[in-house]
Amino acid sequence: MVSSAIALIAVTNYTIINVLGTPGSSPKELLATVWPMALPSSVAVIMVMSILYHTLQDALAELDRYGADLLAKAQRDPLTGVASRECFQERLAEALMRFRSSGEQFAVFMLDLDHFKRVNDLHGHHVGDELLKLAAERLQSQIRACDTVARFGGDEFLVLQAGLTKTADVRRLCTRLSSELKHPYQLGPLQLRLLASVGAVISSKEFARPADYMRAADVALYEAKENGRNCFRLFSDELDERLRRRNLLETDLREALQSKIGVAVHFQPQISSTGSLSGVEALFRWKHPLLGDIPASEAVEIAEDSDLIELLGEFVLRQAAAVARAYPYLSIGINLSPAQFARSEHVARTMRQIVQQEQIDPSQVEFEITERLFMEAGNGSESQIQSLRDCGFRIALDDFGTGYSSLSYLRRFRVDRLKLDKSFAATADFEENIALLRAAVSLAHHLNLEVIAEGIETDLQESIALESGCDALQGYRYAAPMTASHLDLFINRRSRSAA
């Protein structure tokens, strides 16, 4: 229809031009000639404009619908259907504005499903996804219309409790959420159970940004995990001080690693069963300019929770490389964090590049990993560990005996050496420890693994470890961790005494 109308308009215009171009044509003759054609042409113009108008309206409506669909999808987590992280942050910002303007209180909860990775590892990610959907539905069922449940990522959820009137309401909601999650989940033939650790923070004038609340809830959640999981912790002044310290230390640790000021690597000797020095373990140390010595565990934890763990790991490896070059017969033990595996799929490639740049043999480097890596890094850790071995690095399973499933990990992952946890050397349950020590060494040797006993401090512990068949020993019985220069002196003294 539009094309016919356009053709009619063109013919009319052509006729008008011809009439206007005819000499002696009167206005009456012009009107008589043009009128019969101008009327339908005008109608055609109106029709074309109407069609174009309605077409444009339809296109704009379709664009609005498309935009609304995109907005709705952005507001919802695609797996569970609860609010997305972005949507939660928007609603948290709105709650913060109401708090500033009218004093309306609110609370932010962060929930972590305890040991959820075991579900994925044992039953597959499809079962894990279905379990997450059911957990999200249960959380949603326990809140009011003015509250918000969102998925933060992985197995972590967020809850915004609006219109808070008293602190007791926070604890009551936490109890309801935890209780609802504990009921068994039936997925086909599987019956699964979930427990959750919960951290919460109540609105405060001390926090100016939504990010402050997220961080505070995360600190409270961490406290809950540290206290055995399956519990609730509310952010407090004590935790606030810890948060401030943590923020300060994160900033200062970044500067220290970049400037190489205040950070160092110490080395603790490892003695073979024949009495010779067989290796050292590289241990990170940090002396803060104001706070003094920061515990290595705290520094590593801060690095893991930020983007500093790779920088820290590279620093340790490069410092250890200098000792490896000086003593090519020594094995250098270096701890690898689960966060390094989680943040990069190319751990092996990065480590290989560093040892190539430092010109040391990768077989000198023994990366020490814990069961926590297996539990937290998931299925991908197996291939990454194999990649490290393919590059020539050795692998040791650290703190063996502290986890519930060490034997299953030995069957699944290929390692070169076991480092027995220092609890084996404790004297509290002496006879039981001896039996466990001998069993662990026997098992390791059956799997063609070397065994090193940590925490050796006395002659008695040394003799028991040697009688049990340990291949190497480490502890204050021989030396405390020391700087590279003191290690040189230690090695020289041993060499002179041996001569």
N, C-alpha and C positions, 0 to 999 in steps of 0.2 A: 504493500500500500504506500509506503514511504517513497519508493522509487517511482511509482505512477504519479504521485503528487508532485514530485520534483520535475518530472517530465512535463506535466501540465503547466507548472510555473515557468519553465523554460520557453514553452511554445507561446504563452501569453506575453512574456517579455519580448520575444522576437516580433510578435504581431504589433505590439505597441511601438516598437522602434521603427517598423516599416511604415506605420500610419503617420508617425511624427515626421518621418522623412519624406512624405508625399507632399509636393507643393500645392498650395491652395486649399488644404483641408481645413474645414471650419471646426470650431469646438463641438458643434452639434454632431457633425459627421464622426469626429474622433470618439465622442462618448458612445454613439450608436455602434461603432465598430468594436470598441474595447470592452464595453460593459458586459456583453454576453460571456466573454472569456475571463474578465477580471473577477467576476463573482465566484465562479468555481475555483479560480486560482487562490482567492483570499481564503475560501473555505479549506482548500488544500494546505495553505500555510498554517492555518489554525490547527488543523489535524496533525501536521508534522510537529508543530511545537508541543502539542498535547502529548503526542507519543514520546517525543524526546524527554519531556518533563517527567512523565511516569516512569520511563526507563531509567532516568537519573535517580528518581526517588527509590526505585527497586534496588539499584546498585548501592546507593547510600545505606539502605536498610540492611542489605546483605553484608556490607562492610561493618555496620554496627554490630550485627549478629556475630560476625567473625571475630571482631575485637572483644566482644563480651565473652565468647568461648575461650579465647586466649587468656583473658583476665581470670576467668573461672578456673582454667587449668593451672595458671600460675599461683592461684590461691589455694590449691589443693595438692597434697602429696599424691603422685600418680599411683603408688602402690597401695597405700592404706586408705586413702580418701579423706583423711583428716587434714587440717590446715598445713600448709607448707611452712618452711622456715621463714620465707619472706613475708608471708601473711602474718605469722606470729610476731615478727619484728614490727610490722605496721601497727598491729593491735596493742603491742607493748608500748609503742611510742604514743599512741592515743591515751592509754591508761596513765602514762607518765604525765601527759599534758593535763589530764583531769586531776591528778594528784597535786600538781603545782597550782592549778587554778582554784580547786574546791577542797583539796585535802582528802579526796576519796582514796582510800587505801587499796592496795592490791598485793598479790604475791606471785612469784614466779617459781615454778617447780621444774627440776630437771631429773628425769628418770632414766636409769640404765638397766636393761635386762641382764641380770647376772649370768655370766658364762654362756651367753647366747651363741657364741661361736661354736660351742660344742654341738649345738643342734645342726648347724650347717655342715660341720665336719662329719658328724655321724649319720645324718639323714639326708643331706643335700640342701642346696639353696632353695629349691622349690618348696620344701617343707618349711624351711625358715621363713620364706615369704608369706606362706599361709598363716603361720603362727603370728607374724607381725600384724597381719590384717586383723586377726581375732583379738590380739592384745589391744590394738587401736580401738576396736569396737567397744571393748570393755572399759577402756579409759573414758571414751566418749559418753558411755552410759552413766558415768558417775559425776558428771559436771552439769552446771546449769546452762541455760541458753546464753547468758552473758559471759560465760567462761570460754576458754579456747584450749583445745588439745591440738598439738602440732607434732609432726615428726621432725626431729632435729637432724637425723641422718643415722644410717646403720640401725642399731637397736636402741637408740636414744630418743626419748620423747620429751616434749615441753608442755607445761600446763600453765595457763594464765588464769588466776583466780581474781576476778574483779569484785568491786563493792565489798571489800573486806571490812568487817566490823570489829573483830577481836582476833588475837593471835591463836586462840584455841581453834578457830575455824581452819587454820592452816594445818594443824596436826590432825584434825578430824578428816579433812579431805585426803591427806596423805594416808591415813589408816584405811579409808575406803578404797583408794586406788590400789594400795598394796594387797589388801584382802581380796579384791576382785581379780587381780592378776594371778593370785595363788591357786585359784580353782583349776582342776585338771582341764587340759585341752584335748579333745578327741579329734584326731585327724586320720580318718580311715581306721586302720588297725592300730595306729599309734596313739598312745595316751601320754601326753607330755605335761610337764609342770614348769612354771616360771616363777622366779623370785626377782625382786627389783630393789635396787639401791636408789634412794631419793635424796636430793638436796634442794633446799628452798631458801628464798630470800624475800623479806617483806619490804615494801616500799619505804624509802628513807631519803631524807634530804641530802645525804652524803653522796648519793648516786645521781649523776646528771644525765647519763646517756643510757639507752637500752642495752648497749654493749656492757655497761657496768653491771647490770642485773644478770646478764647471761654469764658473765665471768664469776660473779658472786655465787650464783646457783651452782656453777661448775665446781667451785672450791668446796661448797657444802657437800656436793655429790662425792667429790674425792675423799672428803672426810668420812662419809658413810662407807665408802669402799675400804678405806683404811681400817675401819672398825668392824670388819668382818662381813661386809655386804649385807643384803636383806635387812636394811635398817634405814632410818630417816635422820637427817641432820639439818638443823636450821642455821643459816648464816648468822654469826654473832660478832661481837666486838673482837673477840679473840681471833676468829677466822678473818675478820677484817684486817687485823694487824698482819696476819699471815699473807693475806692478799697483797697488802701494801709492800711487804718485804719481798714477796714473789715478783711483783712488778718491777721493783727496784733492782732485784738481782738479775732479772731477765735482761734489762737494759744494760746493766753493768757487765754481765757475762758476754753479751754481744760485743761490747767495746773491748773487753779483755781478749776475746778470741781473735778479733780483728787486729788489735795492736800487739798481741802476744805478750802483754804486760800483766803480771800477776798469775798467769796460768803456767802450769808445768806438767811434766809426766815423771812419775817416780816408778822405780822398778823393784819388784820383790823377787829375790832369787828362788829358783826351784832346784832342789838337790836330787840327783838320781839315787837309786838304791845302792849304788857302788860308792857314793860319797862325792861324786864329781858334780860340778855345776853344769846342769843340762839346759837351763832356760831361765827366763824371767817373765813375770807378768807386768804389763804396762798399766799403770793406774793414774787416772787424771787427778790433778790437784789444782786448787784455786785459792789464792790468798787475796781476799777483798781488801781494798785500801782502808776501809773504815771498820768492817765487821770481822776482819781477821780470816782465819781458815774456815772456809765453807765446806761442810761435809760433802764428800764426793757424790753420795747418793742424792743429796738435795740438788747439787749442780746438774747432775745427769737428768734428774726428773724435770728440772726447769727446761733443759735443752730439749727433752723429749716432747714436752707440752708446747713448745714453740717451734720455730723453724731452724733451731740452732744445732740439732743433733748431728746433722751431716757435717757441719763445720767443725764441731767438737771431735767427731770421729776422724776426720781428715787430720786435724791437729795432732791427735794421739798417734796416728799411724806414721805421720812424717817425723815426729820426735822419736818414735821407736825405731824408725828406719836408720837413724844415725847410730844407734846401739847395734843394730843388725849388721851394718857395714863394718863396724869396729870389731865385732865378734861373730864372724860368719858361722861358727859352730853352735851358736846359741839359738834356741827356739824362743820366739817372742810371742807371748800370749796377749791378745787384745780383745776386750769385750765388745761385742756387737749388740746394739740395742734393737728391740723389736720395732721401735719407731723408724730406724733406718731402713728396715725392710718394708714397713708400711708406706713410707713416703717415696720410695723409689723401686722401680722394677729392675734397675740396673746396678745393684749393689756390687756385684762381682766385677762388672766393667769398670766402675769407678775405682774400686780397690786395686784392680790390675793396673790401671793407668798410673796410680800413685806410686806403686812399687817399681814400675818401669821408670818413672821420672826420678825416683830416689835410687835406682840402680841396685836393688836388692833382690834376692831370690825369693819368690813367693812361698816356697816350701819352708822358709824360715818363720813365716807368719802363721800363727795358730789362732783363729778366731774363736772366742769363747761365747757360746750362746746358752741361754737358759730355757727351761721348759716354758717360761712365760712367752717366749718367742713363738713356740709351736702353738700355744693356746690362743695367742692374740693375732698372729700374722696369718693364720688360716692355711688353706691348701697351697697357696702360692709360695710359702716358705720352703717347701720341699724342693721345688725346682731351683730356687735361688741358692739354696745350700749346695745343691749339686753343681750349679754354675761356679760357685766359689771353689769347690773341689776340682772342677775341670780346669780352672785357672792355675791350679797348683797349690792353693792354700790348704792348710790343715784345719780340721774342725774339732773342737772339744765341747762336750756337753757339761756346762758349769752347774755347780750346786746340785749335783746328782743326789737324789734321795729326799729332796724337800717336797717334791710334787707327788700327786696321787697316782700318776700313770707313767712313771719313768720307763718301765719295761715296754710299754706300748710304743713309746717314742723310739726306743732303741731298735725295735723291730721295723719301724717305719722309716727312720732317717739314718743315713750313713754318717757316722762320725769316726774320728780317729782315736779320741781319748776321752775318758771320763774324769771329771774333777769332783771327787767326793766332798760333799758339804762338810763344813767344819763340825757339824753336830755329831759326826761319826767319831770325832776325837774327844768328845766331851766325856767326863768321868762320872756324871751323875748316875747313869744306868750302865755301869761299866761292862758287866757280862753281856748284857743285851747288845750293846754297841759293838763289842768284839764279834759276836755272832753275825750281826748285820754287815759289819765290815768285811768279814771273810766271805760271806755270801755274795756281796757286791763285787768283790775282786774276782771271785771265781766265775761269776756270770760274765764280767767284762772280758776276762782272758778267754773264756769259751767263745766269745764273739770276736776274738783277735783285737781287742782294744787295750790300749795302755791305761793305767790308772795312776792318778796323782791324788794324794791326800792333802787337803788344806787344813789350816788351823793347828798345825803341830807346834806345841809350845814346850813340851816336857820330854825328858829322856824316855819315860814310860810310853807316852803316845808314839814316839818315834819307833821304839822297839816293837810295839804291837802292830803298827802300820807295816813295818818291814816283814815281820813274821807272817802277816796276812797276805803278803805278796805284792804290795804296792810298788809301782815302778819308779815313782818320784814323790818327793815330799816338799811341802811349802808351809811356811809359818814363821813366827817370831823365834822359834827354836834356832833358826839359822840366821835370819836377818829381817828387819823391818823394811818396808818400802823405802827406797832411797833415790836420790838424784842420780843422773847419769855420771857425774864426776865422782860421787861416792861409790857408785858401782865399779868404776875403774879401780879405785883403791881396794875395794872388796875383792875383786878378781886378782889383782896383783898380790895381795896378801896371801890368798889361797895358793897362788902359783908358787910363791916363795916358800910357803910351808910345805907344799907337796914336794918341792925340790930338796 
